[in-house]
Amino acid sequence: MKAEKNKVVSLTYELIVDGALADKADENRPLEYIHGTGMLLPKFESEVEGKEPGDEFAFTLTPEEGYGVFDETRLIPLPKEAFMIDGKVREDLLVVGKVIPMMSDSGQVVNGIVYEVTDEKVTMDFNHPMAGKTLNFTGKVIEVRDATEKELQKGHPCKHHGDGECCHKGHHKDGECCHEKGEGCKE
């Protein structure tokens, strides 16, 4: 079976960015996604399109094909007082490179990265962490199967109990789902 729209694809990959391993998925914990539904970067999916189990891949995505170019307008200076908790500025949070969840004007949680700290302000970077980066992927397709109706409705692959219900809290070492994380379960 080939990787095409509405197929669940399981694959391994290594992502090299700036000469270093940035992310990976191995055979014990492969990446699983529903192909053609926009779960992954469009260019990543087009590179995997038509591949079958056992097929290997190697490709490079430019910043424009990946997470976009670095956008200086997404560097937002905030007063240090914005990081006050219980009347005290949390200096321990204000470390360059630290990711801090913040609330957008629309009430959504967005991750910002501390970009610069001065006596008066903190500049937060709201670009994607991989913005401006060239992404080098290598990997292998492990499995391709038809997505179930439930998976298509939910928009993501599921591991199932015998009752067909989707579960994501944890999995036993044998690959079976469990509802509560506990003995023998892993994330």
Phi and psi in degrees as a GROMACS rama.xvg file:
@    title "Ramachandran Plot"
@    xaxis  label "Phi"
@    yaxis  label "Psi"
@TYPE xy
-100.026  151.37  LYS-2
-68.4845  113.875  ALA-3
-153.399  176.872  GLU-4
-50.6449  134.49  LYS-5
66.9648  22.1526  ASN-6
-103.209  140.413  LYS-7
-82.9928  122.318  VAL-8
-111.749  129.651  VAL-9
-111.324  131.403  SER-10
-148.978  159.427  LEU-11
-101.591  156.036  THR-12
-160.533  158.07  TYR-13
-125.021  136.699  GLU-14
-113.053  117.775  LEU-15
-106.312  126.334  ILE-16
-130.493  129.061  VAL-17
52.7921  38.0486  ASP-18
79.1821  3.09492  GLY-19
-124.741  151.263  ALA-20
-68.0558  118.967  LEU-21
-101.314  -28.3761  ALA-22
-166.463  157.471  ASP-23
-160.349  159.193  LYS-24
-135.397  129.3  ALA-25
-111.083  -177.211  ASP-26
-65.1306  -26.2549  GLU-27
-73.3907  -30.2669  ASN-28
-139.85  70.1397  ARG-29
-71.1677  161.505  PRO-30
-78.7217  128.666  LEU-31
-121.184  133.348  GLU-32
-151.62  162.883  TYR-33
-95.0102  115.566  ILE-34
-66.9693  138.611  HIS-35
81.6385  10.8663  GLY-36
-110.163  8.05819  THR-37
81.7372  15.1187  GLY-38
-70.2989  -30.2737  MET-39
-118.011  172.233  LEU-40
-56.4703  134.911  LEU-41
-54.4688  -42.7425  PRO-42
-67.9374  -33.5352  LYS-43
-61.2125  -49.235  PHE-44
-61.5455  -39.6604  GLU-45
-66.4268  -30.331  SER-46
-71.9919  -28.5701  GLU-47
-89.8336  -21.5215  VAL-48
-47.159  130.631  GLU-49
83.6552  -7.01272  GLY-50
-76.0666  152.884  LYS-51
-119.372  163.332  GLU-52
-51.4629  133.356  PRO-53
96.8091  -20.1379  GLY-54
-71.2822  135.682  ASP-55
-99.0479  159.596  GLU-56
-142.238  154.855  PHE-57
-153.266  122.165  ALA-58
-154.724  163.239  PHE-59
-122.524  135.761  THR-60
-110.11  130.374  LEU-61
-71.7002  165.317  THR-62
-53.7175  -38.8774  PRO-63
-65.9305  -32.5305  GLU-64
-83.6824  -15.9304  GLU-65
-99.2106  -108.55  GLY-66
-106.931  16.6576  TYR-67
89.5783  169.057  GLY-68
-80.4065  158.045  VAL-69
-66.4639  126.831  PHE-70
-110.677  109.264  ASP-71
-58.7218  -27.1796  GLU-72
-71.3865  -9.98682  THR-73
-92.858  8.51374  ARG-74
-93.6747  110.643  LEU-75
-114.51  118.162  ILE-76
-79.1693  133.839  PRO-77
-127.048  147.258  LEU-78
-66.1431  145.706  PRO-79
-56.4163  -29.6114  LYS-80
-60.8068  -21.7115  GLU-81
-64.6765  -15.4019  ALA-82
-107.242  25.3636  PHE-83
-87.276  132.435  MET-84
-130.702  127.639  ILE-85
52.7646  42.1524  ASP-86
77.8154  8.26665  GLY-87
-134.247  133.046  LYS-88
-68.2832  129.406  VAL-89
-81.9431  79.9454  ARG-90
-58.939  -29.9221  GLU-91
-65.52  -21.6171  ASP-92
-84.6004  -22.6677  LEU-93
-89.8602  67.2597  LEU-94
-119.133  127.344  VAL-95
-53.3299  129.608  VAL-96
96.2869  -14.1617  GLY-97
-73.4646  135.949  LYS-98
-89.8427  128.986  VAL-99
-126.902  121.405  ILE-100
-68.4358  133.543  PRO-101
-134.004  165.537  MET-102
-100.879  127.996  MET-103
-78.8426  171.605  SER-104
-59.2346  -28.7606  ASP-105
-89.4457  4.89935  SER-106
88.8479  7.25932  GLY-107
-90.1626  147.667  GLN-108
-81.4304  127.144  VAL-109
-128.841  143.506  VAL-110
-87.0599  129.522  ASN-111
-115.755  150.21  GLY-112
-111.325  130.181  ILE-113
-64.2678  119.437  VAL-114
-100.029  -41.1691  TYR-115
-155.52  144.533  GLU-116
-128.706  128.106  VAL-117
-122.152  -177.303  THR-118
-63.4986  -30.5364  ASP-119
-105.17  -28.5367  GLU-120
-142.028  166.038  LYS-121
-127.054  123.654  VAL-122
-94.4255  123.405  THR-123
-104.8  140.302  MET-124
-102.352  117.179  ASP-125
-105.497  16.9897  PHE-126
-72.0856  157.264  ASN-127
-62.2111  142.757  HIS-128
-56.249  -24.4978  PRO-129
-98.9856  8.52301  MET-130
-61.0223  136.272  ALA-131
81.0705  1.46161  GLY-132
-101.013  145.666  LYS-133
-89.3108  128.994  THR-134
-107.153  121.348  LEU-135
-110.548  111.346  ASN-136
-107.545  139.725  PHE-137
-134.951  149.622  THR-138
176.981  -166.539  GLY-139
-150.346  138.687  LYS-140
-78.2214  127.499  VAL-141
-96.4978  -46.0311  ILE-142
-150.755  147.349  GLU-143
-135.965  130.315  VAL-144
-146.26  164.319  ARG-145
-67.8692  138.646  ASP-146
-75.6855  144.142  ALA-147
-77.1718  163.965  THR-148
-59.6079  -41.4376  GLU-149
-62.2102  -41.5013  LYS-150
-64.2317  -41.873  GLU-151
-64.9689  -37.416  LEU-152
-67.0942  -43.1171  GLN-153
-75.7187  -24.9479  LYS-154
86.8219  11.2764  GLY-155
-154.797  156.628  HIS-156
-68.1766  151.294  PRO-157
-127.352  149.237  CYS-158
-94.8477  144.695  LYS-159
-123.79  150.673  HIS-160
-84.5203  173.098  HIS-161
-59.1081  -21.7689  GLY-162
-84.6252  1.10324  ASP-163
81.0477  0.648102  GLY-164
-78.1778  143.678  GLU-165
-78.6008  141.568  CYS-166
-140.786  136.634  CYS-167
-133.43  7.76951  HIS-168
-76.1375  -29.1983  LYS-169
175.834  165.663  GLY-170
-135.715  140.516  HIS-171
-67.6389  163.471  HIS-172
-57.8258  -26.8824  LYS-173
-84.481  4.99028  ASP-174
93.7637  -9.43838  GLY-175
-77.2634  150.355  GLU-176
-79.067  156.472  CYS-177
-135.134  148.772  CYS-178
-78.4345  -35.6571  HIS-179
-114.429  136.624  GLU-180
-67.5754  129.193  LYS-181
-169.597  -151.546  GLY-182
-49.4111  124.383  GLU-183
79.8672  0.72777  GLY-184
-99.0617  154.492  CYS-185
-135.461  157.67  LYS-186
